Amino acid sequence: MGCSAVTCGAAAAAAGSGGKIQGSGYTEIPNIRCDKGVWVNLKNSQAKAADSHSQKQALLVLEDGQVYAGQAYGALGSTQAEIVFNTGMTGYQETLTDPSYDRQIVVQTFPHIGNTGVNRQDSESQKIWVSGYVVRQPSLRSSSWRSDAPLDDWLQAQGIVGISHIDTRRLVRHLRSAGAMRAGIFSGPALLKGSGRPKSLDELLAQVQASQPMTGANLTGRVSTAQAYTVEPCGQFQGQEPRLTVAAIDLGIKAMTPHRLAERGCRVQVLPAEATLAAVEQSGADGVFFSNGPGDPSAADQQISLLRQVLDAGYPFFGICFGHQLLGRALGFDTYKLKFGHRGVNQPVQDLRTGKVEITAHNHGFAVDAPLEGALASPYQDGHFGRVRVSHVDLNDQVVEGLECLDIPAFSVQYHPEAAAGPHDASYLFERFIRLMEQTKEGQAHA
């Protein structure tokens, strides 16, 4: 069982009342130490991060002053990034390797993580992208015929700093009320000064507050491919001429996305985030796809400019997640940062055209600001791209989850129809994109 978080005032109160922290279940000794680490008063610059250093000890420090003490998990060291939570009960390997989690510390709400280890098939990219990892109870052993290594070993091998044995339920409840924020995980040498003495919590908190916020961050260049590559048709279409060719702009693309198109007979030309319209034209594309990715969509000026050129050129367009947000901005809508975002595999989304509800996979901290009712002229240049309407909405909080252009061949969704770990309710959207490309191509042939 892990320790709970205590704010500066609560820690001070505990110290002044014989060390009993109300509701914590722990009786603290006078130096405010608990069984997995220490409670400290952040207002006291002399407070120590630990009164005895242990290689197993780790601290999670939030930018608002909350501190969680637990055990080191994965690599030892420090990391600072935005802290978010994922509610999925499965798919932790896909989560860790999703480039959209770049510069984020991920908290898993499901208490047991690592049960099935890791394998060579389920990764969404070539590396782990999360900046840090927070779990309640790591599995003591991997139990799966597909497992190639324990999760802890994999985290260590890739230098991912994590923390375990903390009250993740309490942490997530705090993030839901206070919102996503910057945080830091510190373990091993990162808890010590050069002299070997423990750092104060003030010093650790200062490191967290000096880290870059997610708002305004342009991260596509960090996660995109450096060179274009091709994914050929597979499955029942393997070895055949492609039905269609898709130019996929890699803004942090997951491996399953081009696979979903390839298994439907498409050749996918994956292009770097810095691609130009000329590169799209040279790919022989019948349609253009913008992928998921990390960062603030308002900072992606180059990609928004490219998307407007793509729409003007008449290419059928499909965007997912970050690509959806960029379509919104290209059409003239604003985007905004959600309080704590949508991350998990259990989000109910309604198709406003049919009333159908889908259970969907999400990973986004920003959303498009558009009216939910009816069609309207796209705000960019007084309706330059014709009419547009919101096609899907999240039933939890009424966030825009889809856009559909009515006068040009373009649509997008905020969630993930490719969802390798499931659910697969929205996989039909790839067929919709293929039909849109076929109809556009047929119309051009008869023009």
Buried (B, 14 or more C-beta within 10 A) or exposed (E): EBBBBBBBEBBBBBBEEEBEBEEBEBEBEEEBBBEBBBBBBBEBEEBBBBEEBBEBBBBBBBBBBBBBBBBBBBBBBBBBBBBBBBBBBEBBBBBBBBBBBBBBBBBBBBEEBBBBBBBEEBBBBEEBBBBBBBBBBBBEEBEEEEBEEBBBBBBBEBEBBBBBBBBBEBBBEBBEEBEBBBBBBBBBBBBBEEEEEBBBBBBBBEBBBEBEBBBEBBBBBBBBBEEBEEBBBBEEBEEEEBBBBBBBBBBBBBBBBBBBBBBBBBBBBBBBBBBBBEBBEBBEBBBBBBBBBBBBBBBBEBBBEBBBBBBEEEBBBBBBBBBBBBBBBBBBBEBEBBEBBBBBBBBBBBBBEEEEEBBBBBBBBBBBEBEEEEBBBBBBEEBBBBBBBBBBBBEEEEBBBBBBBBEBBBBBBBBBBBBBBBBBBBBEBBEBBBEBBBEBEEEEEEE
